[in-house]
Amino acid sequence: MLVLSHRLADVALMSLQTGASVARTTGAIIDPRRLHIVAFNCEGRTLDIKPAIIHTTDIREVSDVGFIIDDSDAIRDPDELVRLKEIIDFNFQLMGIHVVDNHGKKLGTVADYATDPLGFLIHKLHVKRPLLTSL
């Protein structure tokens, strides 16, 4: 089942250790080379780390109550995630990117995307067409 991007924002990170919410997601970190969500920015009152990141490999399960993680130790400082440093530095934002076809014709801009919550791979782009083109 695919999930739209707005359903991945402001999701609770639930700890298996305590059974409570330890943080909430604030945005996705996307690898533009593979269109893959590799991590999520997160924040929470009980976190000592700011900014904080949860790697998608540390998410054990996606449920109705949120993302299930082992405990708050899975939430890391971006400086600790050496392999993700390059992707974080890209600061890639998929929303609003111009979409063109193979002939260079502008199709519109990305308005939303759909991802698989098991592998966090982006499968569909929802493109908003320009007003004149849609007429």
N, C-alpha and C positions, 0 to 999 in steps of 0.2 A: 504494500500500500504506500503510495506517495503522499508526502506531506508538504504543504505550502510553507514558504519561508517564514511568514508571520507566526506560524504555529511553533517555530523553534526559538522565538524570542520570548524572553520573560518566562522561561520554563524553570521550575524548581529543580534543584539538585538535591536529591534525597539520599541521606546516608544510611547504609545498611547497618552500620555500627550503632547509631543513635535512633534511627527511625524517624528523624526529623529533617526538615529542610535546612541545609547549611549555606545555600547561596541560590542565586537566580542567574540565568543566562542573560547577557545583554546584547550579544551579536555573534555572528558566525565569522570564523577565520577561514577563508576559502583559498585553496591552492589554484591559481588561475591556469596552471599548466594542464591540470587534469579535471578541473571543475569538481573538486572534492572538498567537502568540509572537513578540515583536519582538527579543528579545536573550536572552542567557544570562549569568548570573553565572559567573565562572570563577576558578580559583586554580591556581598552580603555583610550584614552587621557583625557577624561573628568571625569574619576572615581577618587575619593579620596582614594579608598580602593585598597590595593595591598597585598596579592592576593585577588581576588574577585570571588564570586560564585553566580550563579543563580540556584535556586532550580527548578526542573521541574514542580512543582505545581504552580510556579509563571509565567509559560509560558502559555499565554492565547490561542495562536493560532500559528500554523506553516504555514507559507505562502511562496510564491516564493521570497519575499524580505527578509525573515528571521524569527526569532522568535519574536512574538509580546508579549510585556510585558506592564504592566500598566505604570511604569516610572522607573527611575534609582534607586529609593528607594528599588526596589525588589532585587537589586544586593547587596549581603551581604558579610561581613567579615566572614571567616570560623569559627572564634571564637564565633560568634553569633549563629551559627547553632549547638546547643548542640546535637540534635538527630542525626545529620550526622557526628559528630566528630569521632565516631568509624569507620564508612565507609571511611571517608577521611583518617584516620590513616592507614587503610589497604593498601593504595596506590596501589590498584589492577589495573594491566594492562592486558587486555585480549589478546591483540596482542602478538603473539610469544609463547603463552602457549602450551605445549605439549599435544596432544590429544591421548588418549589410549582407546581401546575398553574394554569390560567386561572381556576379557581373558588376558589383560595386553599387547596386541600387539600395538605397536606404529603406529598410523595412520598418524601423521604429526603434524604441528603446525598451530595455528589459524592465518590466513592471513587477514581476514576481518570478519565482522559480519553485520547482517541485523536486524534492529529494527523498531518497529511500532512507528511513530512520534506522535501518539496520547497518547499512554500510556508509551512510552519509555521502553518497555520490549524487550529484545533481543530474537528474534525468530529463527535465523539461524546463524550457524557458518560456515565460509568458511575455509576449512582446506587445507593447502598446503602440498602435499605429498612429502616425501623424493624422491630424484632423483632415487635411486636404486629401490624403491618400485614402482614408476610410470613406470619403464621400464618393 
